[in-house]
Amino acid sequence: MFKTLQNAFKVKEIRTKLLFTFLMLIVIRLGSQLPVPGVNLELFSNWLSQNMQDNLGFLSAFTGGSFEKMSLFALNITPYITSSIIMQLLTIAIPKLEEMQKEGEDGRKKIASITRYVTVGLALIESTAMAIGFKNGNMLNENSVLEIVSIVAALTAGSAFLMWIGEQITENGVGNGISVVLTINIISRIPEDFANLFKTYVVGQSFAKAALAVVIIVAVVVGTVVLTVILNGGERRIPVQYAKKVQGRKIVGGQSSHIPLKVNTGGVIPIIFASSLMQLPIVISSFFQVKSQGWNTFLGMLNSGRWFSKANPISSIGVVIYIVLVIFFAYFYTSITFNPIEIADNMKKQGGFVPGIRPGKPTSEYLTKILNYIIFIGAVGLIIVAMIPIFFNGYFNLSVSFGGTSLIIIVGVILETLKQIESMMLVRNYKGFLND
């Protein structure tokens, strides 16, 4: 990894992209420290500790502590993630959006533009709900209409600005911008979490207990990282043979190749979507001060911080909901990004075929069958990796904001970003060779 980055900094174009990404990350962290005008932070902090203590793990990790500080980036990119889920689901239900998606690059740009508007709309709804919650909880400095409007405007603008930064990183920087924004937020909380673990399980303990605690913590983190790397690197290679054909006086073709199908076809997207979707009702209900016992029980099940708790085992039912959502989004996202029919048609046009499988429809059916197996294996792998830290977090009542979900996102995004850097360097080498 370090060698890749070292070589990348020697190339001016890539170095510029890396520096741009780094500057954008600094802007994100600075914005996370600027408080929203009009909110009494002391009263908000007290309310937070009384009403949302169990939900702070997810919010702290995904917002980089912005929500706790009620900064301009308190909503973070969660409205964008939610709007992306909505738009992808609507592509199935609305034929017009499905046509846009099949139009190629132009269609994707149109869908991306619609997603931006939906993001701003969701941010407006969420910020309005938060402002009303602040007013009802007497957490505003003046309780005036102007103050409420300024809070809504600040939170909505903050979320839209983060979305813009993410898009700028994608276009002018390195990696997927939205994933990079999410990753830097999670990483910013890890030092504080490790410090809390050290104070709780090492400081003041006997040598044997302290050593055991350190071994368990290191083993869980390292094990999760290693399993994530293995999961991201695993792939099934489908052999492809190209038939020989005569072009003029030459015989071309006859070479063999393969189609690489990643085991973890959806990457970190299923985890991000499932986690965001499960936490959204919790956040909204907290600001509307929902007190119904039935709702509280259901919301408790959605909260991963309560899973595997010895004191409240019924909350672990939410694990089933989480598993279903991860598997659903793994299949759904892959169906959008990978089209077996299109690949089979392209292979047929180029004279390619899978040995033992006829070209055309039989090939697409074969690819779909293999893909369905791979998606399920990858989704199960994601769930196992995500559950290891969550189990230790819940069973031993650890107070940390990062878990399996966070580690998967960090490792997955870093690996994908490094692959992109390597691809950029490879393309540059080819260009240099051709120019010479």
C-alpha positions as CSV (number, residue, x, y, z in Angstrom):
1,M,0.0,0.0,0.0
2,F,2.7,2.5,1.0
3,K,4.8,1.6,-2.1
4,T,1.7,2.3,-4.3
5,L,1.2,5.7,-2.7
6,Q,4.9,6.4,-2.9
7,N,5.0,5.7,-6.7
8,A,1.8,7.6,-7.2
9,F,3.2,10.8,-5.7
10,K,6.0,10.7,-8.3
11,V,3.4,11.2,-11.1
12,K,2.2,14.8,-11.3
13,E,-1.3,14.1,-12.4
14,I,-2.0,11.5,-9.7
15,R,-0.2,13.6,-7.1
16,T,-2.6,16.5,-7.9
17,K,-5.6,14.3,-7.5
18,L,-4.3,13.0,-4.2
19,L,-3.6,16.5,-2.9
20,F,-7.1,17.6,-4.0
21,T,-8.7,14.7,-2.1
22,F,-6.6,15.5,1.0
23,L,-7.7,19.1,0.9
24,M,-11.3,18.2,0.6
25,L,-11.0,15.9,3.6
26,I,-9.6,18.8,5.6
27,V,-12.6,20.9,4.6
28,I,-14.9,18.1,5.8
29,R,-13.2,17.8,9.2
30,L,-13.2,21.7,9.6
31,G,-16.9,21.8,8.8
32,S,-17.6,19.1,11.3
33,Q,-16.4,21.5,14.1
34,L,-18.6,24.5,13.1
35,P,-21.8,24.6,15.3
36,V,-25.2,25.2,13.8
37,P,-26.4,28.7,14.8
38,G,-29.2,29.0,17.3
39,V,-28.9,25.6,19.1
40,N,-28.0,25.6,22.8
41,L,-25.3,22.9,22.6
42,E,-25.4,22.3,26.4
43,L,-29.1,21.6,26.4
44,F,-28.8,19.5,23.2
45,S,-26.0,17.5,24.8
46,N,-28.1,16.7,27.9
47,W,-31.1,15.7,25.7
48,L,-28.8,13.5,23.6
49,S,-27.5,11.6,26.6
50,Q,-31.0,11.0,27.9
51,N,-32.8,10.1,24.6
52,M,-30.3,8.7,22.1
53,Q,-27.4,7.2,24.1
54,D,-28.0,3.8,22.6
55,N,-28.0,5.2,19.0
56,L,-24.8,7.3,19.2
57,G,-22.6,4.4,17.9
58,F,-24.0,4.6,14.4
59,L,-24.4,8.4,14.4
60,S,-20.9,9.0,15.7
61,A,-19.3,6.7,13.2
62,F,-21.2,7.8,10.1
63,T,-21.1,11.5,10.9
64,G,-17.6,11.6,12.4
65,G,-19.0,13.1,15.6
66,S,-20.8,15.9,13.7
67,F,-24.2,15.0,15.1
68,E,-23.0,15.0,18.7
69,K,-21.6,18.5,18.2
70,M,-24.6,19.5,16.1
71,S,-22.3,21.0,13.5
72,L,-23.1,22.2,10.0
73,F,-22.5,18.6,8.7
74,A,-24.7,17.0,11.4
75,L,-26.9,15.3,8.7
76,N,-23.8,14.3,6.8
77,I,-24.3,12.3,3.6
78,T,-27.1,10.1,5.0
79,P,-29.8,12.0,2.9
80,Y,-27.7,11.2,-0.2
81,I,-27.5,7.5,0.7
82,T,-31.2,7.4,1.3
83,S,-32.0,9.1,-1.9
84,S,-29.7,6.7,-3.8
85,I,-31.6,3.8,-2.3
86,I,-34.9,5.4,-3.3
87,M,-33.8,6.1,-6.9
88,Q,-32.4,2.6,-7.4
89,L,-35.7,1.1,-6.2
90,L,-37.7,3.4,-8.4
91,T,-35.7,2.3,-11.5
92,I,-37.6,-1.0,-11.2
93,A,-41.0,0.6,-10.6
94,I,-40.9,3.5,-13.1
95,P,-40.2,2.6,-16.8
96,K,-38.9,6.1,-17.6
97,L,-36.1,5.8,-15.1
98,E,-35.4,2.3,-16.3
99,E,-35.0,3.7,-19.8
100,M,-32.7,6.4,-18.5
101,Q,-30.5,3.8,-16.9
102,K,-30.2,1.9,-20.2
103,E,-29.1,5.0,-22.1
104,G,-25.6,4.7,-20.9
105,E,-23.6,7.7,-19.6
106,D,-26.2,10.3,-20.5
107,G,-28.9,8.3,-18.7
108,R,-26.8,7.9,-15.6
109,K,-26.1,11.7,-15.5
110,K,-29.9,12.4,-15.6
111,I,-30.5,9.9,-12.8
112,A,-27.6,11.5,-10.8
113,S,-29.2,14.9,-11.3
114,I,-32.6,13.7,-10.0
115,T,-30.8,12.1,-7.1
116,R,-29.3,15.4,-6.1
117,Y,-32.8,17.1,-6.0
118,V,-34.1,14.2,-3.9
119,T,-31.1,14.5,-1.6
120,V,-31.8,18.2,-1.0
121,G,-35.5,17.4,-0.4
122,L,-34.8,14.7,2.1
123,A,-32.2,17.0,3.9
124,L,-34.9,19.7,4.1
125,I,-37.4,17.3,5.6
126,E,-34.9,15.9,8.1
127,S,-33.5,19.3,9.1
128,T,-37.1,20.6,9.6
129,A,-37.9,17.7,11.8
130,M,-34.8,18.3,13.8
131,A,-35.6,22.1,14.1
132,I,-39.1,21.3,15.4
133,G,-37.6,18.8,17.8
134,F,-35.2,21.5,19.1
135,K,-38.1,23.9,19.6
136,N,-40.3,21.4,21.4
137,G,-37.4,20.4,23.6
138,N,-36.6,24.1,24.4
139,M,-33.1,23.7,23.0
140,L,-33.0,26.9,21.0
141,N,-31.5,30.1,22.2
142,E,-34.4,32.4,21.3
143,N,-37.2,30.1,20.0
144,S,-37.9,32.5,17.1
145,V,-39.1,31.6,13.6
146,L,-36.0,33.1,12.1
147,E,-33.8,30.9,14.3
148,I,-35.7,27.8,13.1
149,V,-35.4,28.8,9.5
150,S,-31.6,29.4,9.9
151,I,-31.2,26.0,11.4
152,V,-33.1,24.3,8.6
153,A,-31.0,26.3,6.0
154,A,-27.7,25.5,7.7
155,L,-28.3,21.8,8.0
156,T,-29.7,21.4,4.5
157,A,-26.8,23.4,3.0
158,G,-24.3,21.4,5.0
159,S,-25.6,18.1,3.6
160,A,-25.8,19.5,0.0
161,F,-22.3,20.8,0.4
162,L,-21.0,17.4,1.5
163,M,-22.7,15.8,-1.5
164,W,-21.0,18.3,-3.7
165,I,-17.6,17.6,-2.1
166,G,-18.2,13.9,-2.7
167,E,-18.9,14.4,-6.4
168,Q,-15.8,16.7,-6.7
169,I,-13.6,14.0,-5.2
170,T,-15.0,11.5,-7.7
171,E,-14.4,13.8,-10.6
172,N,-11.1,15.5,-9.6
173,G,-9.7,13.4,-6.9
174,V,-9.2,9.7,-6.1
175,G,-11.8,7.1,-5.2
176,N,-15.6,7.2,-4.9
177,G,-16.2,10.6,-3.3
178,I,-19.2,9.6,-1.2
179,S,-17.5,6.5,0.1
180,V,-14.3,8.5,0.9
181,V,-16.4,11.1,2.9
182,L,-18.0,8.3,4.9
183,T,-14.6,6.6,5.5
184,I,-12.9,9.8,6.8
185,N,-15.8,10.3,9.2
186,I,-15.4,6.7,10.6
187,I,-11.6,7.0,10.8
188,S,-11.9,10.3,12.7
189,R,-13.7,8.4,15.6
190,I,-11.4,5.4,15.9
191,P,-8.6,7.0,18.1
192,E,-11.2,8.1,20.6
193,D,-12.8,4.7,20.6
194,F,-9.5,2.9,21.2
195,A,-8.7,5.4,24.0
196,N,-12.1,4.5,25.7
197,L,-11.4,0.8,25.3
198,F,-7.9,1.3,26.9
199,K,-9.3,3.3,29.8
200,T,-12.1,0.7,30.4
201,Y,-10.4,-2.6,30.0
202,V,-6.6,-1.9,30.5
203,V,-6.1,1.0,33.0
204,G,-6.5,-0.2,36.6
205,Q,-6.8,-3.9,35.7
206,S,-4.4,-6.6,36.7
207,F,-1.7,-7.6,34.2
208,A,-3.5,-10.8,33.2
209,K,-6.9,-9.1,32.6
210,A,-5.3,-6.2,30.8
211,A,-3.2,-8.5,28.5
212,L,-6.3,-10.6,27.7
213,A,-8.3,-7.5,26.9
214,V,-5.6,-6.2,24.5
215,V,-5.3,-9.6,22.8
216,I,-9.1,-9.9,22.3
217,I,-9.4,-6.3,20.9
218,V,-6.4,-6.7,18.6
219,A,-7.6,-10.2,17.4
220,V,-11.1,-8.9,16.6
221,V,-9.8,-5.9,14.7
222,V,-7.1,-7.7,12.8
223,G,-9.3,-10.7,12.1
224,T,-12.1,-8.5,10.7
225,V,-9.6,-6.6,8.5
226,V,-8.0,-9.8,7.2
227,L,-11.4,-11.4,6.4
228,T,-12.5,-8.2,4.6
229,V,-9.4,-8.2,2.5
230,I,-9.9,-11.9,1.6
231,L,-13.6,-11.2,0.8
232,N,-12.8,-8.2,-1.4
233,G,-10.0,-10.1,-3.3
234,G,-12.0,-13.3,-3.9
235,E,-13.3,-13.8,-7.5
236,R,-14.7,-16.6,-9.7
237,R,-13.1,-16.6,-13.2
238,I,-15.4,-17.7,-16.0
239,P,-13.2,-19.0,-19.0
240,V,-13.9,-17.5,-22.4
241,Q,-12.7,-18.9,-25.7
242,Y,-12.6,-16.8,-28.9
243,A,-13.2,-18.6,-32.2
244,K,-10.7,-18.3,-35.0
245,K,-11.8,-16.3,-38.1
246,V,-10.3,-15.1,-41.3
247,Q,-9.9,-11.4,-41.9
248,G,-8.3,-10.7,-45.3
249,R,-5.3,-13.0,-45.4
250,K,-4.9,-13.2,-41.7
251,I,-6.4,-15.6,-39.1
252,V,-7.4,-13.8,-36.0
253,G,-8.9,-14.9,-32.7
254,G,-8.4,-18.3,-31.0
255,Q,-7.1,-16.8,-27.8
256,S,-8.6,-17.6,-24.4
257,S,-9.6,-15.1,-21.7
258,H,-11.9,-15.0,-18.6
259,I,-14.6,-13.0,-17.0
260,P,-13.7,-12.1,-13.4
261,L,-16.8,-12.2,-11.1
262,K,-16.0,-10.8,-7.7
263,V,-17.3,-12.8,-4.8
264,N,-18.2,-9.5,-3.0
265,T,-20.0,-8.1,-6.1
266,G,-21.7,-5.2,-4.2
267,G,-18.6,-4.1,-2.3
268,V,-19.5,-2.0,0.8
269,I,-22.8,-0.7,-0.8
270,P,-25.1,-3.4,0.8
271,I,-23.6,-2.7,4.3
272,I,-24.0,1.1,3.9
273,F,-27.5,0.9,2.5
274,A,-28.7,-1.6,5.1
275,S,-27.2,0.3,8.1
276,S,-28.5,3.6,6.9
277,L,-32.0,2.3,6.3
278,M,-32.2,0.7,9.7
279,Q,-31.1,3.8,11.6
280,L,-33.2,6.3,9.8
281,P,-36.5,5.5,11.8
282,I,-34.5,5.7,15.0
283,V,-33.2,9.2,14.4
284,I,-36.5,10.6,13.1
285,S,-38.6,9.0,16.0
286,S,-36.1,10.5,18.5
287,F,-36.7,14.0,17.4
288,F,-40.5,13.5,17.3
289,Q,-40.2,12.1,20.8
290,V,-42.0,8.8,20.1
291,K,-42.8,7.2,23.4
292,S,-44.9,4.2,22.3
293,Q,-43.8,1.0,23.9
294,G,-44.4,-0.9,20.7
295,W,-42.3,1.6,18.7
296,N,-39.5,1.6,21.3
297,T,-39.3,-2.2,21.2
298,F,-39.2,-2.2,17.4
299,L,-36.6,0.7,17.3
300,G,-34.5,-1.2,19.9
301,M,-34.4,-4.1,17.5
302,L,-33.1,-1.8,14.7
303,N,-30.3,-0.5,16.9
304,S,-27.2,-2.6,16.3
305,G,-25.8,-1.2,19.7
306,R,-28.3,-3.5,21.5
307,W,-27.7,-6.7,19.5
308,F,-26.3,-9.7,21.4
309,S,-27.0,-7.9,24.7
310,K,-27.3,-10.3,27.7
311,A,-29.6,-7.8,29.5
312,N,-32.0,-7.5,26.6
313,P,-31.8,-10.5,24.2
314,I,-35.0,-9.8,22.4
315,S,-33.4,-6.8,20.7
316,S,-31.2,-9.3,18.8
317,I,-34.2,-10.1,16.5
318,G,-33.0,-7.0,14.6
319,V,-30.1,-9.1,13.4
320,V,-32.5,-11.0,11.1
321,I,-33.8,-7.8,9.6
322,Y,-30.2,-6.7,9.0
323,I,-29.3,-10.0,7.4
324,V,-32.3,-9.8,5.0
325,L,-31.5,-6.2,4.0
326,V,-27.8,-6.9,3.3
327,I,-28.7,-9.9,1.1
328,F,-31.4,-7.9,-0.6
329,F,-29.1,-5.0,-1.4
330,A,-26.3,-7.3,-2.5
331,Y,-28.6,-8.9,-5.1
332,F,-30.3,-5.6,-6.0
333,Y,-27.1,-3.6,-6.5
334,T,-25.4,-6.3,-8.5
335,S,-28.5,-6.6,-10.8
336,I,-28.0,-2.9,-11.6
337,T,-24.3,-2.9,-12.1
338,F,-23.9,-6.3,-13.9
339,N,-26.0,-7.3,-16.9
340,P,-25.4,-11.0,-18.0
341,I,-27.6,-10.5,-21.1
342,E,-25.5,-7.6,-22.3
343,I,-22.2,-9.5,-21.6
344,A,-23.5,-12.6,-23.4
345,D,-24.5,-10.5,-26.5
346,N,-21.1,-8.8,-26.6
347,M,-19.3,-12.1,-26.3
348,K,-21.4,-13.5,-29.2
349,K,-20.7,-10.5,-31.4
350,Q,-16.9,-10.9,-30.8
351,G,-17.0,-14.6,-31.5
352,G,-16.5,-15.5,-27.8
353,F,-18.1,-18.4,-25.9
354,V,-17.8,-20.2,-22.6
355,P,-16.5,-23.7,-23.2
356,G,-19.4,-26.2,-23.0
357,I,-22.1,-23.4,-23.2
358,R,-23.8,-22.2,-26.3
359,P,-23.5,-18.5,-27.1
360,G,-26.5,-16.1,-26.6
361,K,-29.3,-16.9,-24.1
362,P,-27.7,-20.1,-22.7
363,T,-24.6,-18.1,-21.8
364,S,-26.6,-15.3,-20.1
365,E,-28.5,-18.0,-18.1
366,Y,-25.2,-19.7,-17.1
367,L,-23.7,-16.4,-16.0
368,T,-26.9,-15.5,-14.0
369,K,-26.8,-18.9,-12.3
370,I,-23.2,-18.6,-11.3
371,L,-23.7,-14.9,-10.3
372,N,-26.6,-15.9,-8.0
373,Y,-24.4,-18.3,-6.1
374,I,-21.5,-15.8,-5.9
375,I,-23.8,-13.0,-4.6
376,F,-25.2,-15.1,-1.8
377,I,-21.7,-16.3,-0.7
378,G,-20.4,-12.7,-0.8
379,A,-23.4,-11.4,1.2
380,V,-22.9,-14.2,3.8
381,G,-19.3,-13.3,4.0
382,L,-20.1,-9.6,4.5
383,I,-22.6,-10.5,7.3
384,I,-20.1,-12.7,9.1
385,V,-17.4,-10.1,9.0
386,A,-19.8,-7.4,10.2
387,M,-21.2,-9.5,13.0
388,I,-17.9,-10.4,14.7
389,P,-17.2,-6.9,16.2
390,I,-20.9,-6.3,16.7
391,F,-21.1,-9.5,18.8
392,F,-18.2,-8.5,21.0
393,N,-19.6,-4.9,21.2
394,G,-23.0,-6.1,22.4
395,Y,-22.0,-9.2,24.5
396,F,-19.3,-7.5,26.5
397,N,-21.1,-4.1,26.5
398,L,-18.2,-2.2,24.8
399,S,-18.8,1.5,24.2
400,V,-17.3,2.1,20.8
401,S,-18.8,3.7,17.7
402,F,-17.0,1.5,15.1
403,G,-18.0,-2.1,14.5
404,G,-17.9,-4.6,11.7
405,T,-19.9,-2.3,9.4
406,S,-17.4,0.5,9.9
407,L,-14.3,-1.7,9.5
408,I,-15.7,-3.2,6.3
409,I,-16.4,0.2,4.9
410,I,-12.8,1.4,5.8
411,V,-11.0,-1.6,4.4
412,G,-13.2,-1.8,1.3
413,V,-12.9,1.8,0.4
414,I,-9.1,1.9,0.9
415,L,-8.7,-1.2,-1.2
416,E,-10.9,0.2,-4.0
417,T,-9.1,3.5,-3.9
418,L,-5.7,1.8,-4.1
419,K,-6.9,-0.2,-7.1
420,Q,-8.0,3.0,-8.8
421,I,-4.6,4.5,-8.2
422,E,-2.9,1.4,-9.6
423,S,-5.2,1.5,-12.7
424,M,-4.3,5.2,-13.3
425,M,-0.6,4.4,-13.1
426,L,-1.0,1.5,-15.4
427,V,-2.9,3.6,-18.0
428,R,-0.2,6.3,-17.7
429,N,2.5,3.6,-18.4
430,Y,0.7,2.4,-21.5
431,K,0.3,6.0,-22.7
432,G,4.0,6.6,-22.1
433,F,4.9,3.4,-24.0
434,L,2.7,4.4,-27.0
435,N,4.1,7.9,-27.1
436,D,7.6,6.7,-27.1
